[in-house]
């Protein structure tokens, strides 16, 4: 059975309040009753003590004293009777019987000089009364006592009136509590409903929604956590969308790059098969087919390398390498490519500098970055530098090319990112995988790579590799 949160809150609050008020009412009623009866017995005891004291001091005028007290106490609805040691009544303002009916225990208390108080008695007086018995001692001898009685209907009226006020107070408190509980429950239910509606909106694919949050209570903190979750989801969806867009662009580039060389290779094969290519042109055609095949192999290898690195399937074989020799080899391999764009490569490194790395993978890193520098530099210079740090080796590759927009620097490490989309036919890193592979390989070496660049001022890659 489904019960709304609002009704649960109301039931919880109201039941708690009712139980609390019932307990308080019972305790308060008991306290008031005790208070009223204690005040009544204290009043009777005080009057009884005063009567006995006045009789003791003025025995000649005792009758007049008793009459005067009778008039006073009659106005307060109090009756009293004097009796001797045999319980015979000597003087009374209310009792018509000749004897006072007392139990053996009550007589014993009186003879011992102790007062006897009874909160409620009906049998001996034919009505509910509160009475007090005080001993009368003359020369320390028990000679009788005094009985003071007061109907409890007055006390009951006071208690009833107090209980009536208590009921009214309870009802008023319950109404106020109900209204306050309804307000608070509705307020919290609305906050929860906003969270629920926002959750449904997110489930529908809208990650722009936000709800008010605060540190006032757990619901406010939950709203803050919800907003944080939506922000992360929104960032993730944007990243997924970017990756999807890059994937589409990558597939388009791959399709274009595959179609062109495959069409060329197929044309050459068909031409040779049908003797449509002269013998003098066959060597040139085979060279073109070989070049296009190399491009296809490079594309496949780049993808395989990236996936192997991501799957942690590559094992590094680190060793100490003379950095000057490696940089000179890189220069020799790429001088021809640099010359085609009127660029010149310079190597600056102390012969004693060594780097602790996997030879093949470090070569792959340096060639990839240097090719990128050549790709985006015309009529300029490429600088390969090496430095020995305290516990690391620093390698710099700097060019004087077109540079990178600072807003795009972090994007260059993405798998399918290309700084210039139109450059789909360049022979180096054309599919946007090169720098992504570089980043992964340097991370595997426990190293770091940083890029500084200004638009039109060139770019500098700084690689730091630890010596252990």
C-alpha positions as a Markdown table, in Angstrom:
| # | Residue | x | y | z |
|---|---|---|---|---|
| 1 | Unk | 0.0 | 0.0 | 0.0 |
| 2 | Unk | 1.4 | 3.4 | -1.0 |
| 3 | Unk | 1.2 | 6.2 | 1.5 |
| 4 | Unk | 2.3 | 9.7 | 0.5 |
| 5 | Unk | 5.2 | 11.2 | 2.3 |
| 6 | Unk | 3.0 | 14.2 | 3.3 |
| 7 | Unk | 0.6 | 11.9 | 5.1 |
| 8 | Unk | 3.5 | 10.0 | 6.7 |
| 9 | Unk | 4.9 | 13.3 | 8.0 |
| 10 | Unk | 1.5 | 14.5 | 9.3 |
| 11 | Unk | 0.8 | 11.2 | 11.0 |
| 12 | Unk | 4.3 | 11.1 | 12.6 |
| 13 | Unk | 4.1 | 14.7 | 13.9 |
| 14 | Unk | 0.5 | 14.6 | 15.1 |
| 15 | Unk | 0.9 | 11.2 | 16.9 |
| 16 | Unk | 4.1 | 12.4 | 18.5 |
| 17 | Unk | 2.4 | 15.6 | 19.7 |
| 18 | Unk | -0.7 | 13.7 | 21.0 |
| 19 | Unk | 1.4 | 11.2 | 22.9 |
| 20 | Unk | 3.5 | 14.0 | 24.4 |
| 21 | Unk | 0.5 | 16.0 | 25.4 |
| 22 | Unk | -1.2 | 13.0 | 26.9 |
| 23 | Unk | 1.8 | 12.2 | 29.1 |
| 24 | Unk | 2.1 | 15.9 | 30.0 |
| 25 | Unk | -1.6 | 16.1 | 30.8 |
| 26 | Unk | -1.5 | 13.1 | 33.1 |
| 27 | Unk | 1.6 | 14.3 | 34.9 |
| 28 | Unk | 0.2 | 17.8 | 35.2 |
| 29 | Unk | -3.2 | 16.6 | 36.4 |
| 30 | Unk | -1.6 | 14.4 | 39.0 |
| 31 | Unk | 0.6 | 17.3 | 40.1 |
| 32 | Unk | -2.3 | 19.7 | 40.4 |
| 33 | Unk | -4.4 | 17.2 | 42.3 |
| 34 | Unk | -1.5 | 16.6 | 44.7 |
| 35 | Unk | -0.9 | 20.3 | 45.0 |
| 36 | Unk | -4.6 | 21.1 | 45.8 |
| 37 | Unk | -4.9 | 18.3 | 48.4 |
| 38 | Unk | -1.6 | 19.2 | 50.1 |
| 39 | Unk | -2.7 | 22.9 | 50.3 |
| 40 | Unk | -6.0 | 21.8 | 51.8 |
| 41 | Unk | -4.4 | 19.5 | 54.4 |
| 42 | Unk | -1.9 | 22.2 | 55.2 |
| 43 | Unk | -4.7 | 24.7 | 55.7 |
| 44 | Unk | -6.6 | 22.4 | 58.0 |
| 45 | Unk | -3.5 | 21.6 | 60.0 |
| 46 | Unk | -2.7 | 25.3 | 60.4 |
| 47 | Unk | -6.3 | 26.1 | 61.6 |
| 48 | Unk | -6.3 | 23.1 | 64.0 |
| 49 | Unk | -3.0 | 24.1 | 65.5 |
| 50 | Unk | -4.2 | 27.7 | 66.0 |
| 51 | Unk | -7.4 | 26.6 | 67.7 |
| 52 | Unk | -5.6 | 24.2 | 70.1 |
| 53 | Unk | -3.0 | 26.9 | 70.9 |
| 54 | Unk | -5.7 | 29.6 | 71.6 |
| 55 | Unk | -7.7 | 27.2 | 73.8 |
| 56 | Unk | -4.6 | 26.3 | 75.8 |
| 57 | Unk | -3.7 | 30.0 | 76.4 |
| 58 | Unk | -7.2 | 31.1 | 77.3 |
| 59 | Unk | -9.1 | 28.2 | 78.8 |
| 60 | Unk | -11.7 | 30.5 | 80.5 |
| 61 | Unk | -12.9 | 31.9 | 77.2 |
| 62 | Unk | -12.5 | 28.7 | 75.2 |
| 63 | Unk | -16.1 | 28.4 | 74.3 |
| 64 | Unk | -16.1 | 31.9 | 72.8 |
| 65 | Unk | -12.9 | 31.2 | 71.0 |
| 66 | Unk | -14.3 | 28.0 | 69.5 |
| 67 | Unk | -17.4 | 29.9 | 68.4 |
| 68 | Unk | -15.4 | 32.6 | 66.7 |
| 69 | Unk | -13.3 | 30.1 | 64.8 |
| 70 | Unk | -16.5 | 28.3 | 63.9 |
| 71 | Unk | -17.9 | 31.4 | 62.2 |
| 72 | Unk | -14.6 | 32.0 | 60.4 |
| 73 | Unk | -14.2 | 28.4 | 59.2 |
| 74 | Unk | -17.8 | 28.0 | 58.3 |
| 75 | Unk | -17.3 | 30.7 | 55.6 |
| 76 | Unk | -14.4 | 28.5 | 54.2 |
| 77 | Unk | -16.6 | 25.4 | 54.3 |
| 78 | Unk | -14.5 | 23.8 | 57.1 |
| 79 | Unk | -16.1 | 22.0 | 60.1 |
| 80 | Unk | -14.2 | 21.0 | 63.2 |
| 81 | Unk | -14.9 | 19.0 | 66.4 |
| 82 | Unk | -13.1 | 18.7 | 69.7 |
| 83 | Unk | -13.1 | 15.3 | 71.4 |
| 84 | Unk | -11.6 | 13.9 | 74.6 |
| 85 | Unk | -9.3 | 10.9 | 75.2 |
| 86 | Unk | -12.4 | 8.6 | 74.9 |
| 87 | Unk | -13.3 | 10.0 | 71.4 |
| 88 | Unk | -16.4 | 11.7 | 72.9 |
| 89 | Unk | -17.2 | 15.0 | 71.2 |
| 90 | Unk | -16.8 | 18.0 | 73.4 |
| 91 | Unk | -17.6 | 20.7 | 70.9 |
| 92 | Unk | -18.5 | 20.4 | 67.2 |
| 93 | Unk | -19.6 | 22.7 | 64.4 |
| 94 | Unk | -20.7 | 20.0 | 62.1 |
| 95 | Unk | -20.8 | 16.4 | 63.5 |
| 96 | Unk | -24.1 | 15.3 | 65.2 |
| 97 | Unk | -22.7 | 12.0 | 66.5 |
| 98 | Unk | -21.6 | 11.7 | 70.2 |
| 99 | Unk | -18.3 | 9.9 | 69.3 |
| 100 | Unk | -15.5 | 10.2 | 66.8 |
| 101 | Unk | -15.0 | 7.1 | 64.8 |
| 102 | Unk | -11.3 | 6.4 | 64.6 |
| 103 | Unk | -9.3 | 3.3 | 63.8 |
| 104 | Unk | -6.9 | 1.8 | 66.2 |
| 105 | Unk | -4.0 | 2.9 | 64.0 |
| 106 | Unk | -5.3 | 6.5 | 64.0 |
| 107 | Unk | -5.7 | 6.5 | 67.8 |
| 108 | Unk | -2.2 | 5.2 | 68.2 |
| 109 | Unk | -0.8 | 8.0 | 66.0 |
| 110 | Unk | -2.7 | 10.6 | 68.0 |
| 111 | Unk | -1.6 | 9.2 | 71.4 |
| 112 | Unk | 2.0 | 9.3 | 70.1 |
| 113 | Unk | 1.5 | 13.1 | 69.4 |
| 114 | Unk | 1.4 | 12.7 | 65.6 |
| 115 | Unk | -1.2 | 14.3 | 63.2 |
| 116 | Unk | -3.3 | 12.2 | 60.9 |
| 117 | Unk | -4.3 | 13.4 | 57.5 |
| 118 | Unk | -6.7 | 11.6 | 55.0 |
| 119 | Unk | -7.1 | 12.9 | 51.5 |
| 120 | Unk | -10.5 | 11.4 | 50.9 |
| 121 | Unk | -13.0 | 9.7 | 53.1 |
| 122 | Unk | -16.7 | 8.9 | 52.6 |
| 123 | Unk | -17.8 | 6.1 | 55.0 |
| 124 | Unk | -17.5 | 8.0 | 58.3 |
| 125 | Unk | -18.9 | 11.3 | 57.1 |
| 126 | Unk | -21.5 | 10.3 | 54.4 |
| 127 | Unk | -19.7 | 12.5 | 51.9 |
| 128 | Unk | -16.2 | 12.8 | 50.4 |
| 129 | Unk | -14.1 | 14.9 | 52.7 |
| 130 | Unk | -10.5 | 15.7 | 53.4 |
| 131 | Unk | -9.9 | 15.6 | 57.2 |
| 132 | Unk | -7.0 | 16.2 | 59.6 |
| 133 | Unk | -6.7 | 14.9 | 63.2 |
| 134 | Unk | -4.4 | 16.8 | 65.6 |
| 135 | Unk | -3.6 | 15.6 | 69.1 |
| 136 | Unk | -4.4 | 17.8 | 72.1 |
| 137 | Unk | -1.7 | 17.6 | 74.7 |
| 138 | Unk | -2.0 | 19.2 | 78.2 |
| 139 | Unk | 1.2 | 19.0 | 80.3 |
| 140 | Unk | 2.5 | 16.5 | 77.8 |
| 141 | Unk | -0.5 | 14.3 | 78.5 |
| 142 | Unk | -2.9 | 13.2 | 75.7 |
| 143 | Unk | -6.3 | 14.6 | 76.7 |
| 144 | Unk | -8.0 | 14.5 | 73.3 |
| 145 | Unk | -7.8 | 16.1 | 69.9 |
| 146 | Unk | -9.4 | 18.1 | 67.2 |
| 147 | Unk | -10.9 | 16.9 | 63.9 |
| 148 | Unk | -11.1 | 19.3 | 60.9 |
| 149 | Unk | -13.0 | 18.3 | 57.8 |
| 150 | Unk | -13.6 | 20.0 | 54.4 |
| 151 | Unk | -15.7 | 18.6 | 51.5 |
| 152 | Unk | -13.5 | 17.7 | 48.5 |
| 153 | Unk | -16.0 | 19.1 | 46.0 |
| 154 | Unk | -14.3 | 22.4 | 46.2 |
| 155 | Unk | -10.9 | 20.8 | 45.5 |
| 156 | Unk | -12.5 | 18.8 | 42.7 |
| 157 | Unk | -13.9 | 21.9 | 41.1 |
| 158 | Unk | -10.4 | 23.4 | 41.1 |
| 159 | Unk | -8.9 | 20.3 | 39.6 |
| 160 | Unk | -11.8 | 20.0 | 37.0 |
| 161 | Unk | -11.3 | 23.7 | 36.1 |
| 162 | Unk | -7.5 | 23.1 | 35.7 |
| 163 | Unk | -8.2 | 20.0 | 33.6 |
| 164 | Unk | -10.7 | 22.0 | 31.5 |
| 165 | Unk | -8.1 | 24.6 | 30.8 |
| 166 | Unk | -5.6 | 21.9 | 30.0 |
| 167 | Unk | -7.9 | 20.3 | 27.5 |
| 168 | Unk | -8.5 | 23.7 | 25.8 |
| 169 | Unk | -4.7 | 24.3 | 25.7 |
| 170 | Unk | -4.1 | 20.9 | 24.3 |
| 171 | Unk | -6.7 | 21.4 | 21.5 |
| 172 | Unk | -5.2 | 24.8 | 20.6 |
| 173 | Unk | -1.7 | 23.4 | 20.6 |
| 174 | Unk | -2.9 | 20.5 | 18.4 |
| 175 | Unk | -4.4 | 22.9 | 15.9 |
| 176 | Unk | -1.3 | 25.0 | 15.8 |
| 177 | Unk | 0.9 | 21.9 | 15.5 |
| 178 | Unk | -1.3 | 20.5 | 12.7 |
| 179 | Unk | -1.0 | 23.8 | 10.8 |
| 180 | Unk | 2.7 | 24.0 | 11.4 |
| 181 | Unk | 3.2 | 20.3 | 10.5 |
| 182 | Unk | 1.1 | 20.7 | 7.4 |
| 183 | Unk | 3.2 | 23.7 | 6.3 |
| 184 | Unk | 6.6 | 22.0 | 7.0 |
| 185 | Unk | 5.5 | 18.7 | 5.4 |
| 186 | Unk | 4.2 | 20.5 | 2.3 |
| 187 | Unk | 7.4 | 22.5 | 2.1 |
| 188 | Unk | 9.6 | 19.4 | 2.3 |
| 189 | Unk | 7.4 | 17.4 | 0.0 |
| 190 | Unk | 7.6 | 20.2 | -2.6 |
| 191 | Unk | 11.4 | 20.2 | -2.3 |
| 192 | Unk | 11.4 | 16.4 | -2.8 |
| 193 | Unk | 9.0 | 16.8 | -5.8 |
| 194 | Unk | 11.4 | 19.3 | -7.4 |
| 195 | Unk | 14.2 | 16.7 | -7.0 |
| 196 | Unk | 11.9 | 14.0 | -8.5 |
| 197 | Unk | 10.9 | 16.2 | -11.5 |
| 198 | Unk | 14.5 | 17.2 | -12.0 |
| 199 | Unk | 15.6 | 13.6 | -12.0 |
| 200 | Unk | 12.9 | 12.8 | -14.6 |
| 201 | Unk | 14.2 | 15.7 | -16.7 |
| 202 | Unk | 17.8 | 14.4 | -16.5 |
| 203 | Unk | 16.5 | 10.9 | -17.4 |
| 204 | Unk | 14.9 | 12.4 | -20.5 |
| 205 | Unk | 18.3 | 13.7 | -21.6 |
| 206 | Unk | 18.2 | 17.3 | -20.4 |
| 207 | Unk | 21.4 | 18.1 | -18.3 |
| 208 | Unk | 20.9 | 21.8 | -18.1 |
| 209 | Unk | 18.4 | 21.7 | -15.2 |
| 210 | Unk | 19.5 | 23.0 | -11.8 |
| 211 | Unk | 17.6 | 23.2 | -8.5 |
| 212 | Unk | 18.1 | 25.5 | -5.5 |
| 213 | Unk | 20.5 | 24.1 | -2.9 |
| 214 | Unk | 21.6 | 25.0 | 0.6 |
| 215 | Unk | 23.4 | 23.7 | 3.6 |
| 216 | Unk | 20.3 | 24.1 | 5.8 |
| 217 | Unk | 19.4 | 20.4 | 5.9 |
| 218 | Unk | 20.0 | 17.1 | 4.2 |
| 219 | Unk | 17.6 | 17.8 | 1.4 |
| 220 | Unk | 19.4 | 21.0 | 0.6 |
| 221 | Unk | 22.7 | 19.1 | 0.6 |
| 222 | Unk | 21.1 | 16.4 | -1.6 |
| 223 | Unk | 20.1 | 19.1 | -4.0 |
| 224 | Unk | 23.7 | 20.4 | -4.1 |
| 225 | Unk | 24.9 | 16.8 | -4.8 |
| 226 | Unk | 22.3 | 16.5 | -7.5 |
| 227 | Unk | 23.5 | 19.7 | -9.2 |
| 228 | Unk | 27.1 | 18.4 | -9.0 |
| 229 | Unk | 26.1 | 15.1 | -10.5 |
| 230 | Unk | 24.2 | 16.8 | -13.4 |
| 231 | Unk | 27.2 | 19.1 | -14.1 |
| 232 | Unk | 29.5 | 16.0 | -14.3 |
| 233 | Unk | 26.9 | 14.2 | -16.5 |
| 234 | Unk | 26.7 | 17.3 | -18.7 |
| 235 | Unk | 30.5 | 17.4 | -19.0 |
| 236 | Unk | 30.6 | 13.7 | -19.8 |
| 237 | Unk | 27.9 | 14.1 | -22.4 |
| 238 | Unk | 29.7 | 17.0 | -24.0 |
| 239 | Unk | 32.9 | 14.9 | -24.0 |
| 240 | Unk | 31.0 | 12.0 | -25.5 |
| 241 | Unk | 29.5 | 14.3 | -28.2 |
| 242 | Unk | 33.0 | 15.7 | -28.9 |
| 243 | Unk | 34.4 | 12.2 | -29.2 |
| 244 | Unk | 31.5 | 11.1 | -31.4 |
| 245 | Unk | 32.1 | 14.1 | -33.7 |
| 246 | Unk | 35.8 | 13.4 | -33.8 |
| 247 | Unk | 35.0 | 9.7 | -34.5 |
| 248 | Unk | 32.8 | 10.7 | -37.4 |
| 249 | Unk | 35.5 | 13.0 | -38.7 |
| 250 | Unk | 38.0 | 10.3 | -38.3 |
| 251 | Unk | 35.9 | 7.8 | -40.2 |
| 252 | Unk | 35.4 | 10.3 | -42.9 |
| 253 | Unk | 39.1 | 11.0 | -43.1 |
| 254 | Unk | 39.9 | 7.3 | -43.0 |
| 255 | Unk | 37.4 | 6.6 | -45.8 |
| 256 | Unk | 38.9 | 9.4 | -47.9 |
| 257 | Unk | 42.5 | 8.3 | -47.2 |
| 258 | Unk | 41.8 | 4.7 | -47.9 |
| 259 | Unk | 39.8 | 5.3 | -51.1 |
| 260 | Unk | 42.5 | 7.5 | -52.7 |
| 261 | Unk | 45.5 | 5.1 | -52.3 |
| 262 | Unk | 43.3 | 2.0 | -53.0 |
| 263 | Unk | 42.0 | 3.6 | -56.1 |
| 264 | Unk | 45.5 | 4.5 | -57.2 |
| 265 | Unk | 46.8 | 1.0 | -56.5 |
| 266 | Unk | 43.8 | -0.7 | -58.2 |
| 267 | Unk | 44.3 | 1.6 | -61.3 |
| 268 | Unk | 48.0 | 0.7 | -61.5 |
| 269 | Unk | 47.3 | -3.1 | -61.1 |
| 270 | Unk | 44.6 | -2.9 | -63.8 |
| 271 | Unk | 46.8 | -0.9 | -66.1 |
| 272 | Unk | 49.6 | -3.4 | -65.8 |
| 273 | Unk | 47.2 | -6.4 | -66.1 |
| 274 | Unk | 45.8 | -5.0 | -69.4 |
| 275 | Unk | 49.2 | -3.7 | -70.7 |
| 276 | Unk | 47.8 | -0.2 | -70.6 |
| 277 | Unk | 51.0 | 1.2 | -68.9 |
| 278 | Unk | 54.1 | 1.6 | -71.1 |
| 279 | Unk | 57.2 | -0.2 | -69.9 |
| 280 | Unk | 58.9 | 3.1 | -69.3 |
| 281 | Unk | 56.2 | 4.1 | -66.8 |
| 282 | Unk | 55.8 | 0.8 | -65.0 |
| 283 | Unk | 58.6 | 1.5 | -62.5 |
| 284 | Unk | 57.1 | 4.8 | -61.7 |
| 285 | Unk | 53.7 | 3.2 | -61.2 |
| 286 | Unk | 55.1 | 0.5 | -58.9 |
| 287 | Unk | 56.8 | 3.2 | -56.9 |
| 288 | Unk | 53.5 | 5.1 | -56.5 |
| 289 | Unk | 51.8 | 1.9 | -55.5 |
| 290 | Unk | 54.5 | 1.2 | -52.9 |
| 291 | Unk | 54.2 | 4.7 | -51.5 |
| 292 | Unk | 50.4 | 4.5 | -51.2 |
| 293 | Unk | 50.7 | 1.0 | -49.6 |
| 294 | Unk | 53.1 | 2.5 | -47.0 |
| 295 | Unk | 50.5 | 5.2 | -46.2 |
| 296 | Unk | 47.9 | 2.5 | -45.5 |
| 297 | Unk | 50.3 | 0.5 | -43.3 |
| 298 | Unk | 51.1 | 3.6 | -41.3 |
| 299 | Unk | 47.4 | 4.3 | -40.7 |
| 300 | Unk | 46.9 | 0.7 | -39.5 |
| 301 | Unk | 50.0 | 0.8 | -37.3 |
| 302 | Unk | 49.0 | 4.1 | -35.6 |
| 303 | Unk | 45.6 | 2.6 | -34.6 |
| 304 | Unk | 47.2 | -0.7 | -33.5 |
| 305 | Unk | 49.8 | 1.2 | -31.4 |
| 306 | Unk | 47.2 | 3.4 | -29.7 |
| 307 | Unk | 45.0 | 0.4 | -28.8 |
| 308 | Unk | 47.9 | -1.6 | -27.5 |
| 309 | Unk | 49.0 | 1.3 | -25.3 |
| 310 | Unk | 45.5 | 1.8 | -24.0 |
| 311 | Unk | 45.2 | -1.9 | -23.2 |
| 312 | Unk | 48.7 | -1.8 | -21.5 |
| 313 | Unk | 50.0 | -4.4 | -23.8 |
| 314 | Unk | 53.3 | -2.7 | -24.5 |
| 315 | Unk | 56.4 | -3.6 | -22.4 |
| 316 | Unk | 59.1 | -1.0 | -22.1 |
| 317 | Unk | 62.7 | -2.0 | -22.1 |
| 318 | Unk | 64.4 | 1.0 | -20.5 |
| 319 | Unk | 68.2 | 1.7 | -20.8 |
| 320 | Unk | 70.6 | 4.6 | -20.6 |
| 321 | Unk | 70.7 | 6.3 | -24.0 |
| 322 | Unk | 73.2 | 8.9 | -25.3 |
| 323 | Unk | 70.8 | 11.7 | -26.1 |
| 324 | Unk | 73.0 | 13.5 | -28.6 |
| 325 | Unk | 73.2 | 10.3 | -30.7 |
| 326 | Unk | 69.4 | 9.9 | -30.7 |
| 327 | Unk | 68.7 | 13.5 | -31.6 |
| 328 | Unk | 71.3 | 13.4 | -34.4 |
| 329 | Unk | 69.6 | 10.2 | -35.8 |
| 330 | Unk | 66.2 | 12.0 | -35.6 |
| 331 | Unk | 67.7 | 14.9 | -37.5 |
| 332 | Unk | 69.2 | 12.7 | -40.2 |
| 333 | Unk | 65.9 | 10.9 | -40.7 |
| 334 | Unk | 63.8 | 14.0 | -41.1 |
| 335 | Unk | 66.2 | 16.4 | -42.8 |
| 336 | Unk | 64.8 | 15.5 | -46.2 |
| 337 | Unk | 61.2 | 16.1 | -45.0 |
| 338 | Unk | 62.3 | 19.4 | -43.5 |
| 339 | Unk | 64.1 | 20.5 | -46.6 |
| 340 | Unk | 60.9 | 20.0 | -48.7 |
| 341 | Unk | 59.3 | 22.8 | -46.6 |
| 342 | Unk | 62.5 | 24.9 | -46.5 |
| 343 | Unk | 63.0 | 24.1 | -42.8 |
| 344 | Unk | 66.3 | 23.4 | -41.0 |
| 345 | Unk | 66.8 | 21.2 | -38.0 |
| 346 | Unk | 69.3 | 22.2 | -35.3 |
| 347 | Unk | 70.5 | 19.9 | -32.4 |
| 348 | Unk | 71.8 | 21.4 | -29.2 |
| 349 | Unk | 72.8 | 18.9 | -26.4 |
| 350 | Unk | 75.8 | 18.2 | -24.2 |
| 351 | Unk | 77.5 | 14.9 | -25.3 |
| 352 | Unk | 77.4 | 13.7 | -21.6 |
| 353 | Unk | 73.6 | 13.9 | -21.3 |
| 354 | Unk | 71.9 | 10.5 | -21.1 |
| 355 | Unk | 68.2 | 9.6 | -20.9 |
| 356 | Unk | 66.7 | 6.5 | -19.3 |
| 357 | Unk | 64.0 | 5.2 | -21.6 |
| 358 | Unk | 62.9 | 2.6 | -24.1 |
| 359 | Unk | 64.9 | 3.3 | -27.2 |
| 360 | Unk | 62.2 | 2.4 | -29.8 |
| 361 | Unk | 59.4 | 4.2 | -28.0 |
| 362 | Unk | 61.5 | 7.3 | -27.3 |
| 363 | Unk | 62.4 | 7.4 | -31.0 |
| 364 | Unk | 58.7 | 7.1 | -31.9 |
| 365 | Unk | 57.9 | 10.0 | -29.5 |
| 366 | Unk | 60.6 | 12.3 | -30.9 |
| 367 | Unk | 59.9 | 11.5 | -34.5 |
| 368 | Unk | 56.2 | 12.1 | -34.1 |
| 369 | Unk | 56.6 | 15.5 | -32.3 |
| 370 | Unk | 59.4 | 16.6 | -34.8 |
| 371 | Unk | 57.2 | 15.7 | -37.8 |
| 372 | Unk | 54.4 | 17.8 | -36.3 |
| 373 | Unk | 56.7 | 20.7 | -35.9 |
| 374 | Unk | 57.9 | 20.3 | -39.5 |
| 375 | Unk | 54.2 | 20.0 | -40.7 |
| 376 | Unk | 53.2 | 23.4 | -39.2 |
| 377 | Unk | 56.4 | 25.3 | -40.1 |
| 378 | Unk | 57.4 | 26.8 | -43.5 |
| 379 | Unk | 60.7 | 28.5 | -44.1 |
| 380 | Unk | 61.7 | 28.2 | -40.5 |
| 381 | Unk | 63.7 | 26.3 | -37.9 |
| 382 | Unk | 63.3 | 23.2 | -35.7 |
| 383 | Unk | 65.4 | 23.0 | -32.5 |
| 384 | Unk | 66.1 | 19.8 | -30.7 |
| 385 | Unk | 67.7 | 20.4 | -27.3 |
| 386 | Unk | 68.6 | 18.2 | -24.3 |
| 387 | Unk | 69.4 | 19.1 | -20.7 |
| 388 | Unk | 70.4 | 17.1 | -17.6 |
| 389 | Unk | 68.3 | 17.9 | -14.5 |
| 390 | Unk | 68.9 | 16.8 | -10.9 |
| 391 | Unk | 66.9 | 13.6 | -11.2 |
| 392 | Unk | 65.6 | 13.8 | -14.7 |
| 393 | Unk | 66.4 | 14.5 | -18.3 |
| 394 | Unk | 64.7 | 17.4 | -20.2 |
| 395 | Unk | 64.1 | 17.3 | -23.9 |
| 396 | Unk | 62.8 | 20.3 | -25.9 |
| 397 | Unk | 61.5 | 20.4 | -29.4 |
| 398 | Unk | 60.8 | 24.0 | -30.6 |
| 399 | Unk | 59.7 | 25.4 | -33.9 |
| 400 | Unk | 59.1 | 28.8 | -35.5 |
| 401 | Unk | 55.9 | 27.7 | -37.1 |
| 402 | Unk | 52.3 | 28.9 | -37.0 |
| 403 | Unk | 51.8 | 28.1 | -33.4 |
| 404 | Unk | 48.7 | 26.9 | -31.5 |
| 405 | Unk | 45.8 | 28.9 | -30.1 |
| 406 | Unk | 46.2 | 28.7 | -26.2 |
| 407 | Unk | 42.5 | 27.6 | -26.0 |
| 408 | Unk | 43.4 | 24.5 | -28.2 |
| 409 | Unk | 46.5 | 23.3 | -26.4 |
| 410 | Unk | 44.7 | 20.8 | -24.2 |
| 411 | Unk | 42.8 | 19.5 | -27.2 |
| 412 | Unk | 45.9 | 18.4 | -29.1 |
| 413 | Unk | 46.2 | 15.3 | -26.9 |
| 414 | Unk | 42.7 | 14.0 | -27.9 |
| 415 | Unk | 42.6 | 10.9 | -30.1 |
| 416 | Unk | 41.1 | 12.4 | -33.2 |
| 417 | Unk | 42.0 | 16.0 | -32.9 |
| 418 | Unk | 43.7 | 17.8 | -35.8 |
| 419 | Unk | 44.9 | 21.4 | -35.5 |
| 420 | Unk | 44.0 | 22.1 | -39.1 |
| 421 | Unk | 41.1 | 20.0 | -40.3 |
| 422 | Unk | 41.8 | 20.8 | -44.0 |
| 423 | Unk | 45.3 | 19.1 | -43.7 |
| 424 | Unk | 44.0 | 15.6 | -44.4 |
| 425 | Unk | 46.5 | 14.7 | -47.0 |
| 426 | Unk | 49.8 | 15.5 | -45.1 |
| 427 | Unk | 51.9 | 12.4 | -44.6 |
| 428 | Unk | 52.6 | 12.7 | -40.9 |
| 429 | Unk | 50.0 | 12.2 | -38.2 |
| 430 | Unk | 47.2 | 12.9 | -40.6 |
| 431 | Unk | 44.6 | 11.0 | -38.6 |
| 432 | Unk | 45.2 | 12.9 | -35.3 |
| 433 | Unk | 46.5 | 9.8 | -33.5 |
| 434 | Unk | 50.2 | 10.8 | -33.2 |
| 435 | Unk | 50.2 | 13.2 | -30.2 |
| 436 | Unk | 47.7 | 11.0 | -28.4 |
| 437 | Unk | 50.1 | 8.1 | -28.7 |
| 438 | Unk | 53.0 | 10.4 | -27.6 |
| 439 | Unk | 51.1 | 11.4 | -24.4 |
| 440 | Unk | 50.4 | 7.7 | -23.5 |
| 441 | Unk | 54.0 | 6.6 | -24.1 |
| 442 | Unk | 55.4 | 9.5 | -22.0 |
| 443 | Unk | 53.0 | 8.6 | -19.2 |
| 444 | Unk | 54.2 | 5.0 | -19.4 |
| 445 | Unk | 57.7 | 6.3 | -18.8 |
| 446 | Unk | 56.4 | 8.1 | -15.7 |
| 447 | Unk | 57.3 | 11.4 | -17.4 |
| 448 | Unk | 55.5 | 14.6 | -18.3 |
| 449 | Unk | 55.1 | 16.7 | -21.4 |
| 450 | Unk | 54.2 | 20.4 | -21.5 |
| 451 | Unk | 53.4 | 22.7 | -24.5 |
| 452 | Unk | 53.8 | 26.4 | -24.7 |
| 453 | Unk | 52.8 | 28.3 | -27.8 |
| 454 | Unk | 51.6 | 31.5 | -29.2 |
| 455 | Unk | 49.7 | 32.0 | -32.4 |
| 456 | Unk | 52.1 | 32.8 | -35.2 |
| 457 | Unk | 55.1 | 32.6 | -32.8 |
| 458 | Unk | 55.9 | 28.9 | -32.9 |
| 459 | Unk | 55.5 | 26.0 | -30.4 |
| 460 | Unk | 57.7 | 24.3 | -27.8 |
| 461 | Unk | 57.2 | 20.8 | -26.5 |
| 462 | Unk | 59.1 | 20.1 | -23.2 |
| 463 | Unk | 59.5 | 16.4 | -22.2 |
| 464 | Unk | 60.7 | 15.5 | -18.7 |
| 465 | Unk | 61.8 | 11.9 | -18.1 |
| 466 | Unk | 63.0 | 10.6 | -14.7 |
| 467 | Unk | 66.4 | 8.9 | -14.4 |
| 468 | Unk | 65.0 | 5.8 | -12.7 |
